[in-house]
Amino acid sequence: MEPAHNAELAMLLDFYGPLLTEKQGEMMRLRVEEDLSLSEIAESFGVSRQAVHDALRKAEKTQRQSPWHGLTA
């Protein structure tokens, strides 16, 4: 994962993590904070790599579509 994208996802997770399901949040945390590969995350959850990819994309979309995303103080 590119460092700039990883930093952006980390910020999204910090602010909008509570909007995610428990599973999405944990997968996102493992990807962003632990820098695990999709395959490593899939193995720990007992799901396919594609399932992890889909869950992470959905989590990112959920966070970006938050009504508070993009607002500044």
HELIX and SHEET records of a PDB file:
HELIX    1   1 PRO A    3  TYR A   16  1                                  14    
HELIX    2   2 GLY A   17  LEU A   19  5                                   3    
HELIX    3   3 GLU A   22  VAL A   32  1                                  11    
HELIX    4   4 LEU A   38  PHE A   45  1                                   8    
HELIX    5   5 ARG A   49  ARG A   64  1                                  16    
END                                                                             
